[in-house]
């Protein structure tokens, strides 16, 4: 037994099958909490890689189990417990996704997020590859809710298609730009060489995307990124874990030096909550097979708990 597991055992944590030991919700039509956590191993895979992030939600939940007995303890990342008094969250488990049924996968994510929104709760989706956000974002439009997207990612995801697939992980923000209810897109953390072509960048900028590359964040901080968030907007945060530097997040398919730090991502999420409303969050691209001694899972769990705590504290 090592790391967080040993620490959790020392302070009373036992075996749990939900994130942080949250109550399990088995029927989304009965949502009564402020936040609902959902997991998905994948959505629209590329044949070359399939569900390469399968097991990601389970690994993040397992890393958070060490804190299950201590949710009332001080969380110094938040200045108090994860959830203030009167705030509730539940874990609805993983959706039954399969590589052979991408259309069904998208429908299940769309349906689950729609049910959460219909009950007035904030959906938190963990996974899984970066095609998961497409049906999640579509659900807001079906509920006639205009949104701003804050994408935190090493890549811009503006490919028209890859290998004939237009709904895969490299096309997420281009597909989002085609949704009438998406009013603005701010993309933070780009770095290195990815799949984006020069024309993809031009298309994004022509649409109105504001890019805040990781290099700018390193040199000048997050002020411009936070300033770009419209005051009072409903914001959906799309967090690809490869936005984080691989020194703290090795569990991704495309490790690229120069990524954001834990505190930078948390500061960005907190800055959004101070001037707008976080209406949803996805945390994707966790690849268990690339993790090192559970380090990436531990960071993802700590960051997810803190992000949920920030959402719990917003007005």
Order of alpha helices (4+ residues) and beta strands (2+ residues): alpha-beta-beta-alpha-beta-alpha-beta-alpha-beta-alpha-beta-alpha-beta-alpha-alpha-beta-alpha-beta-alpha
